[in-house]
């Protein structure tokens, strides 16, 4: 038997025999099963999805849906469904093997190897171990072939309302409410591999963003950026390093141009992912904003875990800024803080097409030099600033199909400071339509 035929026969065992020979339950009326056997995967998908929408969240139906999506080439949906089965004793290893096949379908050979290696090491099922071993051998045979280029893109357009665009201190905002405004915004992001593949290649990426306010157009922000990142595996770790350049504007006038580097590491422990990164940044500011000129350094640690329909992540970020301070007659302003930020976020897939995410973060910043300034009470004070900023957010995402999604977000931020001039509260509400291509 040739390698190609052997691979196809193994694929047939997985995608046809397993879901149709009693290891998973089949719709009672048999419509989905019959359509699947006949190769009518669109009809099978519609039937299986109808049962799930009716409240059948059994792992058997989830598996049927995942395999059908796989047959239709819907890698994103198939991966999401297989991941729901990872923590279930009867289904975990089978789901891992399938996730390896999905990674092969997506062109991600590195991820596929990891899934298959995990199955080969840990499963107690001799047949499944043999399947995983054969897939690893096939990947090894194909390793000399040029990897397929991979690309992804996101386009989002939305509208919203900001209760304090200007970041007025609370007394000003409460009296005049002059900082409130509605807005429309657009975000675009794209990436592609110049060589190799995800996890073992050179990736180019770029973004563009703009927001337009109804009245406060002198605060309209825009941003453009691009970067190059090299990703490579190292033993059990995933490494990446690269460089990026960004340019931001306010009302069409230059705000900053920055060049940044990045060094990151990542490792997966079962269904848990650990990340760490360091990013130095060098900023050049427009003539109207000299306080933004200088350098910044950011180090981050992250921990994320997915279990069935639940996701949580936590993180810590350290920032050191060395910016140009400013002096005006009797006043002096420091713009070089050291910041510490902690974050906690949790998400629930409440139904197959809907994801709810809740998050919170708290940041403490301390400035290296003392400010000397007139506060809101008119008193001239000299003291080092200490700032505390708390953010809360909720985000809902509803999938309209494989590529379209509606997303809404509510976010609130409150800042306390040594000087009441810098204290304010701010809430934003937005809704948008997103298009995802991968």
N, C-alpha and C positions, 0 to 999 in steps of 0.2 A: 504494500500500500504506500503511495507517495505521501510526502509530508503534508501536501495540501489536502489530499483526501482524508488522511488521518485527522487533521485539524477540523475539517468539516464534519466528520463523523462524530467527533467529540462534542462539537458545538450542537449537533443535532440531539445528542443524548441529553445535554443540559436544557436546551430551549424547547424541546418537544416532549421527550419521555418523562422528565421529572415533573413538570406541571400537569401531565395528563395521565399519570399512572398511580394516583392515589396518595402521593406525598403532599399534595395540596388539594383543598376542596374545590369543587367545580360548581358553577352556578346551577341551581336545581333544575332549571328548565333546559340546561345544556346548550343554550344559544351561543354563549361565549366560547365554550369548549369546541363545539362543532365548527364555528367560524375559524378558530385557531387551527384546528386540524386541517381545514381546507385551505389554509394560507390566507384567509381573509382577515388580516390583522386589524384593519380599521373597524370592522364590525365587532370583532372580539374585544377591542379596546373600549368601544362604546358600551357594550354589555357589562364588562367588568367595572367600568367607571360608574355605570348606573347603579350597580349593586353597592358600590362603595359610598356613593352619594346618598343612598337609602339607609346607610348606617352600618353596613358590614365592614368592619375594620379588622377582620381576622387576618392573621399572617398568611393564610393560604391565598386569600384574594389579593392581598398586597403583593405576594410573589407572582401571581398570574398577571397582575397589572405591570409589574416591573419587567417580566419577560416579554410581554407584548410590546411595551415601549421599546425594549431593546431590539426586537425584530423590526420595528418601524424606524430604527435609527435615532430614536429620541434619547440620546445619552444622558442629558441633564435630568429628565424625569425618571429614567430608569435608575440612575444612581441614587436619586433622592429616595425612591421607594425601597431599594435594596438596603440602604442605610437604616431604614426603620426596623429592619429585621436583625440588625447586628447583635443586639443584646439578648435575643431570645434563644434559649438553649438548643432547640431543635433546628433553628434556622441560621444561627450565627455563621458557621463555617461555610454553609452553602451560599449565604449572602456575600461573604468575602470572596469566594471563588467567582461569583457573578460580577462583583465589582471589579475584579481583575479583567473579565471579559469586556466590561463597559470601558475600562481604561484602554484596552486594546482598540476597541471601536473608536474611541476618541483620539487615538494616536499618541497616548501618554504611556510610553513603554516603561518608564521608570516607576510610575505608580502601579502599573500592571504587575511588574516583577515583585513589588512589595506585597501586594495582595496574595499572589500565588505562593510566594515564599512563606507567608504567614500560614496559609492553609496547609502547605506541605509539612511544616514543622509541627503544627498543633492539632490537626484533625485526627480523630480516631476512626474515621471512615476510610477504609483502604481504597475504595473506588474513587473517592473524592481526592485522596492523596495522589493517586495515579493520574487523574485528570490535571491536577495542578502541576505535577512534575512534567507532564507532556507539554503543557502550556509554556513552562519555563524553558524547556528544550526548544520549542518553536521560536520563542523570543530570542534565544541565543542564536539560532540559525538565521534569524532575520536581522541580527544586530549589525551586519555589515551593510545592509541596505540603507539608503539615504532616508532619514525620518521625514515624514510628511510635515509640511509647514502648518503651524497652528496659528489661529488668530481669534480675537474676541473684540467685541465693541459694545458700548452702552451709550444710548442716547436718551436723555430725560428732559421733558419740558413740563413745567408746572407753574402754579400760582399760589400765593399765600398772603399772610398778614403778619406784620412785625409791630409789636406794641412799643418798641423803643429803638428805632433804627440808629439814632444819634448817640445812644448810651447816655442819655441825660441822667444826672443824679435824681433820685426819687422825688425830692421836693419840687424840682423844676417840672418833672414829668407829670406829677399829680396836679399841679396848678394849671398847666397849659396843654398837656397831652400833644405837644408839638412834634414829638418823635414818632408818632404812630403813622404807619403807611402800609398800603398794599403793594404787592410786587409780582412780577413774572420772572421766571428764571429758566435757564437752559444749561445743561451739562452734557458734554460729550467726552467719551474716553475710548481709546482704541489701542490694541497691542498686537504684535505679531512677532514670530520668531525668524530672525535672519538666518539662523542655523540651529540644528538640533531640535529639541522638543522641550515641553514643559518639564522642569526639573533637571534638564541637562542640555542647555542651549543658551543662545544669546537672544535676548528679547528687547525689542524696541517698543516704546510706549509713549503716548502723548494725551493731553487733555485740553479742554477749553471750557470756560465757565463765564457766564454773565448773568447779572441781575439788574432789572430795571424797575425803579420805584415809580409810583403814580405821581407823587408830588416832590419828594426829596431826591430829585435826580442828581443833585450835586454829590450824593453819596453812592451812586451806582458803581458797583465793583465789577471788574473783569479780570480774567486770568488765563494765561496760556502757558503750557509747559511741555517738555519732552525729555525723555531719558533713555539710557541704554543700561541693561542689566544682564550680567552673566550668572546663570544658575548652574550649579553642579552638585552631584551627590558626593558625599565623603563618608564612607562606612555607613553608620546608621543615621547620619545627619544630612540635611539639605542645606547647602550654602548658597549665598548670593551676594554679589557686590556690583556696584555700578555708580553712575553719575547722572545728574539731571540738571536742567536749567529751567527756571520759571520767571515769568514776568507778570506783574500785577499792576492794574490801573484803577484809578478812581475818577469817575466822570470823564474818562478819556485821557487823563493826565497820568504820567508815570508815577507809580508809588514805589515799587522795588523791583530790582532784578536780582535773582539769587542763583548761585551755583552750589549744588549740594552733592555730597557723596553718600553712599550707603554700604554698610556691611551687615549682613543678616545671617542668622542660623535658625534652623527649624528641625524638630524631631518629633516623630509620632510614636506614642506609647499606646498601642491598642487603638481606642477611639479618642484618645486625648492627644492634643497637639501643643507643643511648647515652642515658643518663638522668642528670639532676642535680636535686637538690632541697635546699631549706632549710626547716627547721621550728623556729620558736620555740615554747616551751612555758612556761606559767605554772601552778604547782602550789600548791594549798592542801592542807594535811595535817591528819589527825585529831589530836586532842590527845595521843594516845599516840606520835605519830611526828613531832615537830616538825622533825627533821633532814631530812625530805622536803619541807619548805616552801621555795619559792624559784622560780628559773627555770632553764631548760635550753635550749640551742641545739644543733641537729643539722644538719649538712650532709653530703650523700652524693653520690657519683659511682658510676655503674654502667655496665657494658659487657656485653652479652649477644649470643650468636650461636647460631643453630640451623642445622645442616647435616644433611639427611636425618634419621636416627634419633638424632643426637647433639646435645646442647645443652651449652654452657658459659657461665658468667657470672663476672665478677669485680667487686669493688667496694671502695670506701674510704669510711669514715665518720669524721667529726670531731664530737666532743661537748664542750660547755663547760657546766658546772654551777655555779650559784651558789646554794647551799643554806644553811640555818641550821646552824651548827656547835653542838656541845653540850659542856658542861663539867660534871664531877662531882668536887667536892672537888679532889684533886690531878691529876685527869685531864682531858684535852682531846681532842676528836675532830673532825676535819675531814671534811665531807661535800660538798666542792666540787672534784671532780676535773676534769681535762682528759683526754679519751680519744681514742685513735686506733685504728681497727679496719680490718683488711684481710680480705677474704673471697675464696675460690675454690670454685666448685661446678661439677660436671660431671654430666650425666645421659645415660643410654643407653636407648633403647627396644629392649630385648632381644627382644621379640616384640610383635605388634600391640597386645596388651592389657596389656603389662607394662612399666613404666618403673622403672629403678634410678637413684637419685641419690646421689652422694657429695660431701661438702663439708667444708671446714675454714676456721676463722677464728682470727685472733690479735689480741688487744686489749692495748694498753698504756695504763695510767691513772696520772696523777700528780696529787697533791693540792696545792692552793695553800698551805696552812698545815701546820705540823708537828703530828703527833699527839704527845700526852704521855700514856702509858698503861702499865699493867702488862702485859707480854707473858706467854706461857704459862710461861716459866721463873720468873715472879714478879718480874722486874727492871723497874723503872720506867725507860722509855726515852722520849726525845724526838727525833723524826725525821719528815721528810716521807715519806708513803707513796708507794711505787711498786708498782703492781699489774700483773701479766701474766696474762692469761686466754686459754687455748687451748681451742677446741671442735672436736670431730670428730663427724660424723653420717653416717648412711646411712639412706635412705628408699626403700621399695619401694611402688609403686602398681599395683594390678591392676584394670582396668576390668571390671565385671560387666555392663555395658550402657552405654547412652547417658547415664544419670543416676547410676548407682550405682558406687561404687569402694571397694575395701578398701585401706587404707594402713597400713603398719607402719614404725616408726622406732626406731632406736637412736642415742643421743646421749651423748657423754662430754665433761665439762668439767673442766679442772684449773686452779686458780688459785694463783699464787705471789705473795708479798707481802713487803714490808719487815718486817712484823710477822707472826710465825708464827701468831698468833691468827686471822688472816684467810686462812690457807692451807687449801685443802681440795680434794678430788676428788669428782666426782658423776657418776653415770650414770643415764640413764632409758631405759626400754624401753616402747613402747606399740604398740597395734594398735587400729584403729577402722574404722568403717563410715561412708562419706561419701555424701551425696546432693547432687548438683549440678543446679541448675535454671538454664537460660539461654534 
